[in-house]
Amino acid sequence: MKLLRQAKTDSFSGKAFFIFLIRFFPALANMLVLIYYSRQLDEAVYGTYQNYWVRTYVLSAVGAMGLQGFLMTYNAEFIAALVRKLSVRSYALGLLWMVAVSAVFAYLEFYDTSVPLFVSFFFLLAYIVTIILESVHFVNKNFGFILLVNLLYTLGFCWLHYSAVNSGGFDMQYLLFYLLILLSVRAIVYISPVPAMLRKHGDIVLDKPLTEIRKLWLHLGVYDITQFLFKYIDKFIMSLVLTAELSAIYYNGSQDIPFLSLLLGAAGSAALMQLADKRVEDKDEYTVTLLKRSSRLLSCIVFPVFFFFLVFRTELFTVLLSEKYIPAIPVFFVSVMAVPLRAYSFTTILQNRHKGGIINAGSVADIVIACALMYPLYLWLGLPGVALSFVVSSYLQGGFYLYHTSRLLDRPVASLLPAGNWLVKLIIFGLLFIGIHYFLSEGYSDEIVLICGIVLLMVVSIAAIAVELKLQSNEQPDTKA
């Protein structure tokens, strides 16, 4: 069996690294703004600002119609052939849909925040176009180009947010207008090389029926929308039933750890690209091998990050976000419990095999279960109970996807997971982080404890990755991943 040797020689790790690095800079900018604005703005103003972005994320998912995830399912040659195959009517309907969603967004924001209609309209439209075009460049493996564009965008994003606070008073309309200019420039830069990329694959003919392709696209569109709803629906509901100050507290406490989402997204996208490009005799075995190897690598970062945020949570809030967000710590503690799930890409195999119906069933059930549990758990535990409802539903969703993946591949669930590898890491990392935090917290300030925790996180993650790569490189071809 040559499957493991094939997995080793493929460029999965390189693809995942570049995808993560590319998405790292915008996520870093958002995190820096979150920290800075949490300290500089009062809770009500900060909550209003974040609400604008929550609606941007949700409606951009609606406007993009799942195209960003759909494009990552195929290779560059297939996408070029599909672009030529689609009719003018299809493009007109797609553009009309984006315009309609952007108009709804502009209307909502005008009456909620008084942001001018044209600013919000073009803001969302540029955002939608950007995320779709970025996927096109990913598929064409233009990693260096995307990295440079995102780095420049990040610098501009941070500078605009800093100047908005330090220019004589925070003006959200002023900030959003200049962010619109920045987004528009990025969209124009992204679209410029697209015609040349399409001409590069001009002789490729589409080898799948449009009905099958359209079915997958519709499934992925529903999935993307439900994923964004799951991520933000609790914040949206809290913004309706709580004061602006309490809403800001819940928002900061229930924050998804951005780099872990990027990490899982990068690994999943790289795996999809790898499976789309790869031709092997036993595809099932190769797919499981690739996914388990990626999960072992992911756990080298996900598990240390989990214990770091769990153990050093108090220092994180008091030092970075200021003491006014201490009430958010219990919410954060509960939210972090879902982090270990990030070590596995549950939908990659299902998406590769075009099982969009299963993916959507799990995604919709995720939201329904979370919303059903939200109120009773809130009555029991308060705001942490709201966060717990989403943690419980996330674990149930993971089990649902694993069950259907095992049926699809006709394999037991245990064979899909590197459970032994994970267990060893959880024990080692848990003892290490808890022990060092206990030692540091006895005699040092919160600032020193946090700095030492960050250094520990970096050292442990790098060492774990090095050891894991060494172990995988030394495995024999007939060794299971």
C-alpha angles and dihedrals in degrees: 000000000000099000098107092047088052091050091051095053095047120096097239095125092048093050093047091048094052093045090050093046092049093053093039096077098056089044090050090051091052091049093049091049091048091054095042096045092044088060099038104040129058116249096258096052092042091051092051091051093050092047089061091056093045090057090044092055095046097046093042087059089052092046096046090053093212093297094133093059094037093056092054090060093070138046127254095261092054093048092050091051091048093051090055092045097054118094128240087248090060092053092046092052091048092051091046090053093052091048091050093050091047090051091052090050092050091050093050094048095046092058095039104041103008091238108159114265096237092052095054093039096055091035093063094038092054090046092053093047091049097053092048094048091046089059089052090055091047091055090050089050094237089153097149092051094050091045092054093046093049093047091054091044091052092052091050092045093053094044093051092050092048094049092047090063097038100047099085100292137349113281112182094191091054091049095049093048092057092041086056090056090049093049092047092052091051091050092051092049091050095050096049098079096040098091091053091049091053093049090052090067097035096131097056118110123208109254100189129068115255091233091062092045092048091051092055091046092053091049092050091047091055090045094052092049094049091047092055091044090052091051096048109021093090091052090047093051092046090052088057099047102032134061117262090256095053090043089056090050092052091045093056093042095050095045115143111233097251100206092055091054088050092047094052091042091051092049092046093047092047091049092050091049090047093050092046091053099038125089115191134156097236101039095169093058093044091049094051091045092051094047095047092049091050090048092053090052092045091053090059087069104024097054096048089046090050094054093041094056092040096050101032096040096117093052090047093057099039095046103035106029100026129243094285087079096052089108087064093063096086090050090050092048091057095042092054090062089079093058098092088065087069090074091077133052100220098182102042097094093041091051093047090053092047095246093149092147092061092045092052094045089056093045095050092045088051092059095041093051093045093050092045091053096041101083100041091046090047090054089050103041107009118225093349087059090061090054091046092057090062093045092053093048091048092057091046090051092051090053090049093053093046091051093052093043090054090051091048093053094034091235133124115261092243091062091061095059132064088223098160092050091049095048093054091049094047092053095045096043093043095053091044098051096040093048096048093045091051091051095047097043091057095069113006138076123257091255093055092044091051094048091049090048092053091049090048091050092052095046095046094047094049092046092048092050091049092050093046093050089048092051092049093047090052096049117113119241092252093049116110117242 
